[in-house]
């Protein structure tokens, strides 16, 4: 009986992970294998953008993007050199670009070494140019550029840092958001204001609901506890919390998420929710932006 229960529990977690992957990668095929440093997840998109996700440092994720037709490979941020080099070797890819989202060391610390090893081109936010090692090209929110067969939209997502940007690939339905938006959370406001951060989240919220969101840290379990404390009657959040606990119990990632899932369950995208406002004690006249600021302050002290 005990063996049957163990098999049943393991099967449940596997199905939860499969459902999550299907939800965030409609139209794409995925495979997952366990490596020395934890789960390595790969997405092979019918649009021609391959995505390799792997753990770095204590809680960062690294991402490699590959356009096979153009022969291009980009690292989104460089939290750690060795895992990026290993992922390139594992897939047989040659690093050609680095796409930095913001200047923090756990996102740019590998720039110089990887540029020395590969000669890759480093792109990053113009407003943080002086803080990003080995930067070759600057970008601002509202710009677009071609990368292989893809048009990449640069989004201004400042707040966590002043010049933070995100990279949105409309053809692949994927957004790489750094520390601006997390599964069930958002980045702490180290440099920007709540007004700036709320505008950034609103910008992300306008992306198609099915957009896969690749955030840079595995913070979901901690974010879940806060979300449940301010939005305890949200049935979608309650169901998601069970999935998160099952996934993390097996060492599985909760990233990527989707815009649609965050709109349903992430309190920082739900300041207009009547249930949330009532539970937190928000005055009727308080704006969504002010409620967002209130929630961010609460999370800082949580």
Sine and cosine of phi, psi and omega as CSV:
sin_phi,cos_phi,sin_psi,cos_psi,sin_omega,cos_omega
0.00,0.00,-0.68,0.74,0.02,-1.00
-0.89,0.45,-0.62,0.78,0.03,-1.00
-0.90,0.44,-0.68,0.73,0.00,-1.00
-0.88,0.47,-0.64,0.77,0.01,-1.00
-0.91,0.41,-0.64,0.77,0.03,-1.00
-0.89,0.45,-0.70,0.71,0.02,-1.00
-0.90,0.45,-0.66,0.75,0.00,-1.00
-0.88,0.47,-0.68,0.73,0.00,-1.00
-0.91,0.41,-0.68,0.74,0.01,-1.00
-0.90,0.43,-0.65,0.76,0.01,-1.00
-0.90,0.44,-0.60,0.80,0.01,-1.00
-0.89,0.45,-0.68,0.73,0.01,-1.00
-0.90,0.43,-0.65,0.76,0.02,-1.00
-0.87,0.49,-0.69,0.73,0.00,-1.00
-0.92,0.40,-0.61,0.79,0.05,-1.00
-0.87,0.49,-0.69,0.73,-0.01,-1.00
-0.92,0.39,-0.65,0.76,0.02,-1.00
-0.90,0.44,-0.66,0.75,0.03,-1.00
-0.89,0.45,-0.65,0.76,0.02,-1.00
-0.89,0.46,-0.72,0.70,-0.02,-1.00
-0.90,0.44,-0.64,0.77,0.04,-1.00
-0.91,0.42,-0.61,0.79,-0.03,-1.00
-0.93,0.36,-0.64,0.77,-0.08,-1.00
-1.00,0.00,-0.15,0.99,-0.05,-1.00
-0.72,-0.70,0.77,0.64,0.05,-1.00
-0.86,0.51,0.76,-0.65,-0.01,-1.00
1.00,0.08,0.06,1.00,-0.01,-1.00
-0.84,-0.55,0.39,-0.92,0.08,-1.00
-0.94,-0.33,0.62,-0.78,-0.07,-1.00
-0.79,-0.61,0.47,-0.89,0.18,-0.98
-0.67,-0.74,0.44,-0.90,-0.01,-1.00
-0.67,-0.75,0.72,-0.69,0.05,-1.00
-0.71,-0.71,0.50,-0.86,0.00,-1.00
-1.00,-0.04,0.84,-0.55,0.01,-1.00
-0.96,-0.28,-0.15,-0.99,-0.06,-1.00
-0.90,0.44,-0.50,0.86,-0.09,-1.00
-0.95,-0.30,0.28,0.96,0.04,-1.00
0.89,-0.45,-0.26,-0.97,-0.12,-0.99
-0.94,0.33,0.71,-0.71,0.13,-0.99
-0.91,-0.42,0.86,-0.51,-0.04,-1.00
-0.91,-0.42,0.68,-0.73,-0.01,-1.00
-0.83,-0.56,0.66,-0.75,0.09,-1.00
-0.86,-0.51,0.82,-0.57,0.06,-1.00
-0.94,-0.35,0.96,-0.29,-0.14,-0.99
-1.00,0.00,0.58,-0.81,0.07,-1.00
-0.92,0.40,-0.21,0.98,0.03,-1.00
-1.00,0.04,-0.04,1.00,0.07,-1.00
1.00,-0.07,0.22,0.98,0.06,-1.00
-0.92,-0.40,0.93,-0.37,0.08,-1.00
-1.00,0.00,0.68,-0.73,-0.03,-1.00
-0.82,-0.57,0.82,-0.57,0.05,-1.00
-0.92,-0.40,0.84,-0.55,0.00,-1.00
-0.91,-0.41,0.69,-0.73,-0.05,-1.00
-0.44,-0.90,0.45,-0.89,-0.02,-1.00
-0.97,0.24,0.54,-0.84,0.10,-1.00
-0.66,-0.76,0.42,-0.91,0.03,-1.00
0.75,0.66,-0.58,-0.82,-0.05,-1.00
-1.00,0.05,-0.56,0.83,-0.05,-1.00
-0.53,-0.85,0.20,0.98,0.07,-1.00
-0.99,0.16,0.36,-0.93,0.25,-0.97
-0.90,-0.44,0.63,-0.77,0.17,-0.98
-0.98,-0.21,0.50,-0.86,0.03,-1.00
-0.72,-0.69,0.75,-0.66,0.18,-0.98
-0.94,-0.35,0.71,-0.71,0.07,-1.00
-0.92,-0.40,0.67,-0.74,-0.07,-1.00
-0.69,-0.73,0.80,-0.61,0.15,-0.99
-0.95,-0.31,0.98,-0.21,-0.10,-0.99
-0.90,0.43,-0.62,0.78,-0.05,-1.00
-0.90,0.44,-0.65,0.76,-0.01,-1.00
-1.00,0.04,-0.22,0.98,-0.03,-1.00
0.94,0.34,0.54,0.84,-0.04,-1.00
-0.93,-0.37,0.59,-0.81,0.07,-1.00
-0.68,-0.74,0.78,-0.62,0.00,-1.00
-0.85,-0.53,0.64,-0.77,0.19,-0.98
-0.99,-0.12,0.79,-0.62,0.13,-0.99
-1.00,0.05,0.96,-0.27,-0.10,-0.99
0.91,0.41,0.26,-0.96,-0.09,-1.00
-0.70,-0.71,0.93,0.37,-0.05,-1.00
-0.90,0.44,-0.46,0.89,-0.07,-1.00
-0.33,-0.94,0.69,-0.72,-0.12,-0.99
-0.96,0.30,-0.77,0.64,-0.15,-0.99
-0.85,0.53,-0.73,0.68,0.01,-1.00
-0.89,0.46,-0.54,0.84,0.02,-1.00
-0.94,0.35,-0.71,0.71,0.04,-1.00
-0.89,0.46,-0.68,0.73,0.00,-1.00
-0.89,0.46,-0.66,0.75,0.00,-1.00
-0.91,0.42,-0.64,0.77,0.06,-1.00
-0.88,0.47,-0.70,0.72,0.01,-1.00
-0.90,0.43,-0.67,0.74,-0.03,-1.00
-0.88,0.48,-0.61,0.79,-0.04,-1.00
-1.00,-0.07,-0.15,0.99,-0.04,-1.00
0.96,0.29,0.53,0.85,-0.03,-1.00
-0.95,-0.30,0.47,-0.88,0.07,-1.00
-0.93,-0.36,0.83,-0.55,-0.04,-1.00
-0.92,0.40,0.81,-0.58,0.02,-1.00
-0.90,-0.44,-0.38,0.92,-0.08,-1.00
-0.57,-0.82,0.44,-0.90,0.22,-0.97
-0.84,-0.54,0.76,-0.64,0.04,-1.00
-0.93,-0.38,0.99,-0.17,-0.01,-1.00
-1.00,0.08,0.67,-0.74,0.04,-1.00
-1.00,-0.04,-0.56,0.83,0.03,-1.00
-0.28,-0.96,0.06,-1.00,-0.26,-0.97
-1.00,0.06,-0.15,0.99,-0.08,-1.00
-0.83,0.55,0.55,-0.84,-0.15,-0.99
-0.87,0.49,-0.55,0.84,-0.01,-1.00
-0.97,0.23,0.13,0.99,0.10,-1.00
-0.84,-0.54,-0.27,0.96,-0.04,-1.00
-0.80,-0.61,-0.01,1.00,-0.14,-0.99
-0.88,0.47,-0.40,0.91,0.00,-1.00
-0.99,-0.13,0.03,1.00,-0.08,-1.00
-0.81,0.59,-0.83,0.56,-0.14,-0.99
-0.89,0.45,-0.71,0.71,-0.03,-1.00
-0.91,0.42,-0.67,0.74,-0.02,-1.00
-0.94,0.35,-0.58,0.81,0.06,-1.00
-0.91,0.41,-0.63,0.77,0.03,-1.00
-0.91,0.42,-0.63,0.78,-0.04,-1.00
-0.96,0.30,-0.59,0.81,-0.21,-0.98
-0.86,-0.51,-0.30,0.95,-0.10,-1.00
0.96,0.30,0.33,0.94,-0.07,-1.00
-0.92,0.38,0.34,-0.94,0.03,-1.00
-1.00,-0.07,0.74,-0.67,-0.07,-1.00
-0.96,-0.28,0.84,-0.55,0.05,-1.00
-0.92,-0.40,0.54,-0.84,-0.01,-1.00
-0.19,-0.98,0.04,-1.00,-0.09,-1.00
-0.93,0.37,0.74,-0.67,-0.04,-1.00
-0.88,0.48,-0.60,0.80,-0.07,-1.00
-0.96,0.27,-0.06,1.00,0.05,-1.00
-0.81,-0.59,0.36,0.93,-0.13,-0.99
-0.83,0.56,-0.62,0.78,-0.04,-1.00
-0.96,0.29,-0.14,0.99,-0.05,-1.00
-0.94,-0.35,-0.02,1.00,-0.10,-1.00
-0.94,-0.34,0.89,-0.46,-0.05,-1.00
-0.90,0.44,0.61,-0.79,0.16,-0.99
0.86,0.51,0.46,0.89,-0.05,-1.00
-0.94,0.33,0.74,-0.67,0.01,-1.00
-0.96,-0.28,-0.60,0.80,-0.09,-1.00
-0.66,-0.75,0.70,-0.71,0.00,-1.00
-0.98,-0.21,0.48,-0.87,-0.04,-1.00
-0.70,-0.71,0.48,-0.88,0.06,-1.00
-0.77,-0.63,0.44,-0.90,0.08,-1.00
-0.84,0.54,0.66,-0.75,-0.04,-1.00
0.99,-0.16,-0.30,0.95,0.05,-1.00
-0.99,0.13,0.33,-0.95,0.15,-0.99
-0.72,-0.69,0.44,-0.90,0.09,-1.00
-0.53,-0.85,0.38,-0.93,0.04,-1.00
-1.00,-0.01,0.71,-0.71,0.09,-1.00
-0.73,-0.69,0.97,-0.25,-0.12,-0.99
0.86,0.51,-0.80,-0.60,0.00,-1.00
-1.00,0.00,0.26,0.97,-0.11,-0.99
-0.85,-0.53,0.63,-0.78,0.22,-0.97
-1.00,-0.02,0.80,-0.61,-0.03,-1.00
-0.94,-0.33,0.83,-0.55,0.07,-1.00
-1.00,-0.06,0.77,-0.64,0.04,-1.00
-1.00,-0.07,0.81,-0.59,-0.03,-1.00
-0.94,-0.35,0.72,-0.70,0.12,-0.99
-0.98,0.22,0.92,-0.40,0.01,-1.00
-0.80,-0.60,0.63,0.78,-0.02,-1.00
-0.89,0.46,0.44,-0.90,-0.01,-1.00
0.51,-0.86,-0.87,0.49,0.11,-0.99
-0.86,0.51,-0.76,0.65,0.27,-0.96
-0.79,-0.62,0.29,-0.96,-0.13,-0.99
-0.91,0.42,-0.62,0.79,-0.11,-0.99
-0.97,-0.26,0.22,0.98,-0.08,-1.00
-0.78,0.62,0.72,-0.70,0.08,-1.00
-0.80,-0.60,0.33,-0.95,0.10,-0.99
-0.83,-0.56,0.37,-0.93,-0.01,-1.00
-0.90,-0.44,0.88,-0.48,-0.03,-1.00
-0.91,-0.41,0.83,-0.56,0.03,-1.00
-0.96,-0.27,1.00,-0.03,-0.06,-1.00
-0.85,0.53,-0.61,0.79,-0.06,-1.00
-0.92,0.39,-0.44,0.90,0.00,-1.00
-0.98,-0.21,-0.10,0.99,-0.04,-1.00
0.87,0.49,0.67,0.74,-0.08,-1.00
-0.71,-0.70,0.68,-0.73,0.06,-1.00
-0.79,-0.61,0.74,-0.67,0.00,-1.00
-0.94,-0.33,0.96,-0.29,-0.31,-0.95
-0.94,-0.34,0.07,1.00,0.02,-1.00
0.85,0.53,-0.81,-0.59,-0.04,-1.00
-0.95,-0.31,0.34,0.94,-0.02,-1.00
-0.99,0.16,-0.70,0.71,0.00,-1.00
-0.77,-0.63,0.73,-0.68,0.07,-1.00
-0.88,-0.48,0.27,-0.96,0.17,-0.99
-0.87,0.49,0.91,-0.42,-0.01,-1.00
0.92,0.40,0.30,0.95,-0.01,-1.00
-0.40,-0.92,-0.14,-0.99,0.11,-0.99
-0.51,-0.86,0.25,-0.97,-0.06,-1.00
-0.94,0.34,0.60,-0.80,0.11,-0.99
-0.88,0.47,0.57,-0.82,-0.08,-1.00
-1.00,0.03,0.99,0.13,-0.01,-1.00
-0.96,0.28,-0.57,0.82,-0.10,-0.99
-0.81,-0.58,-0.64,0.77,-0.09,-1.00
-1.00,0.07,-0.03,-1.00,0.00,-1.00
-0.97,-0.24,0.24,-0.97,0.07,-1.00
-0.89,0.45,-0.58,0.81,0.04,-1.00
-0.87,0.49,-0.71,0.70,0.01,-1.00
-0.90,0.43,-0.71,0.70,-0.04,-1.00
-0.91,0.41,-0.64,0.77,0.02,-1.00
-0.90,0.44,-0.65,0.76,0.06,-1.00
-0.89,0.46,-0.61,0.79,0.02,-1.00
-0.91,0.42,-0.71,0.71,0.01,-1.00
-0.91,0.42,-0.61,0.79,0.06,-1.00
-0.89,0.46,-0.60,0.80,0.03,-1.00
-0.89,0.45,-0.72,0.70,0.02,-1.00
-0.91,0.40,-0.59,0.81,-0.05,-1.00
-0.91,0.42,-0.33,0.95,0.01,-1.00
-0.99,0.14,-0.14,0.99,0.06,-1.00
-0.92,0.39,0.40,-0.92,0.01,-1.00
-0.81,0.58,0.59,-0.81,-0.08,-1.00
-0.85,0.53,-0.52,0.85,-0.05,-1.00
-0.99,0.13,-0.02,1.00,-0.01,-1.00
-0.85,0.52,0.80,-0.61,0.09,-1.00
-0.97,0.22,0.76,-0.65,-0.06,-1.00
-0.94,-0.35,0.90,-0.43,0.00,-1.00
-0.98,-0.20,0.99,-0.12,0.05,-1.00
-1.00,-0.04,0.29,-0.96,-0.31,-0.95
-1.00,-0.06,-0.05,1.00,-0.04,-1.00
-0.67,-0.75,0.44,-0.90,0.13,-0.99
-1.00,-0.07,0.98,0.18,0.00,-1.00
-0.95,-0.33,0.13,0.99,-0.27,-0.96
-0.90,0.43,-0.64,0.77,-0.06,-1.00
-0.90,0.43,-0.67,0.74,0.05,-1.00
-0.92,0.39,-0.66,0.75,0.04,-1.00
-0.89,0.46,-0.60,0.80,0.01,-1.00
-0.86,0.51,-0.68,0.74,-0.03,-1.00
-0.89,0.45,-0.65,0.76,0.05,-1.00
-0.92,0.38,-0.70,0.71,-0.02,-1.00
-0.84,0.55,-0.69,0.72,0.01,-1.00
-0.91,0.41,-0.47,0.88,-0.02,-1.00
-0.96,0.29,-0.43,0.90,-0.03,-1.00
-0.95,-0.31,-0.27,0.96,-0.05,-1.00
-0.68,-0.74,0.82,0.57,-0.19,-0.98
-0.94,0.34,-0.30,0.95,-0.06,-1.00
-0.99,-0.13,0.14,0.99,-0.01,-1.00
-0.98,0.18,0.95,-0.31,-0.07,-1.00
-0.90,0.44,-0.61,0.79,0.01,-1.00
-0.90,0.43,-0.63,0.78,0.03,-1.00
-0.92,0.39,-0.66,0.76,0.02,-1.00
-0.88,0.48,-0.69,0.73,0.02,-1.00
-0.91,0.40,-0.64,0.77,0.01,-1.00
-0.91,0.41,-0.61,0.79,-0.01,-1.00
-0.86,0.51,-0.64,0.77,0.03,-1.00
-0.90,0.44,-0.65,0.76,0.04,-1.00
-0.90,0.44,-0.69,0.72,-0.02,-1.00
-0.88,0.47,-0.72,0.70,-0.01,-1.00
-0.89,0.46,-0.64,0.77,0.01,-1.00
-0.92,0.39,-0.68,0.74,0.00,-1.00
-0.90,0.43,-0.72,0.69,-0.06,-1.00
-0.94,0.34,-0.49,0.87,0.05,-1.00
-0.89,0.45,-0.43,0.90,0.02,-1.00
-0.97,-0.24,0.18,0.98,0.02,-1.00
0.95,0.32,0.37,0.93,-0.02,-1.00
-1.00,0.00,0.53,-0.85,0.03,-1.00
-0.97,0.25,0.46,-0.89,0.11,-0.99
-0.97,-0.24,0.08,1.00,0.02,-1.00
-0.94,-0.35,0.69,-0.72,0.15,0.99
-0.99,0.15,0.25,-0.97,0.15,-0.99
-0.90,-0.43,-0.23,-0.97,0.10,-1.00
-0.74,-0.67,0.37,-0.93,0.08,-1.00
-0.86,0.51,-0.69,0.72,-0.02,-1.00
-0.87,0.49,-0.67,0.74,0.00,-1.00
-0.91,0.41,-0.63,0.78,0.02,-1.00
-0.92,0.38,-0.61,0.79,0.02,-1.00
-0.90,0.44,-0.48,0.88,0.00,-1.00
-0.99,0.12,-0.47,0.88,-0.24,-0.97
-0.76,-0.65,-0.30,0.95,-0.09,-1.00
-1.00,0.05,0.91,-0.42,-0.08,-1.00
-0.87,0.50,-0.47,0.88,-0.03,-1.00
-0.96,0.28,-0.23,0.97,0.12,-0.99
-0.97,-0.26,0.11,0.99,-0.09,-1.00
-0.80,-0.60,0.59,0.81,-0.03,-1.00
-0.93,0.36,-0.20,0.98,0.05,-1.00
-1.00,0.01,-0.08,1.00,-0.02,-1.00
-0.89,0.45,0.83,-0.56,-0.01,-1.00
-0.89,0.45,-0.65,0.76,0.00,-1.00
-0.90,0.43,-0.70,0.71,0.01,-1.00
-0.89,0.45,-0.73,0.68,-0.04,-1.00
-0.89,0.46,-0.63,0.77,0.00,-1.00
-0.92,0.40,-0.66,0.76,-0.03,-1.00
-0.92,0.38,-0.62,0.78,-0.04,-1.00
-0.99,0.16,-0.36,0.93,-0.03,-1.00
1.00,0.07,0.64,0.77,-0.01,-1.00
-0.99,0.16,0.76,-0.65,0.06,-1.00
-0.87,0.49,0.55,-0.84,-0.04,-1.00
-0.84,0.55,-0.59,0.81,-0.10,-1.00
-0.99,0.14,-0.10,1.00,-0.07,-1.00
-0.95,0.32,0.71,-0.70,-0.02,-1.00
-0.96,0.28,0.32,-0.95,0.07,-1.00
-0.87,0.50,-0.63,0.78,0.00,-1.00
-0.89,0.46,-0.69,0.73,0.01,-1.00
-0.92,0.40,-0.60,0.80,0.04,-1.00
-0.93,0.37,-0.62,0.79,0.11,-0.99
-0.85,0.53,-0.74,0.68,0.01,-1.00
-0.87,0.49,-0.63,0.77,0.03,-1.00
-0.88,0.48,-0.72,0.69,-0.01,-1.00
-0.90,0.43,-0.65,0.76,0.01,-1.00
-0.90,0.44,-0.64,0.77,0.04,-1.00
-0.91,0.41,-0.64,0.77,0.04,-1.00
-0.89,0.45,-0.67,0.74,-0.01,-1.00
-0.90,0.44,-0.62,0.79,0.02,-1.00
-0.86,0.51,-0.49,0.87,-0.04,-1.00
-0.98,-0.20,0.01,1.00,-0.13,-0.99
-0.96,0.30,0.00,0.00,0.00,0.00
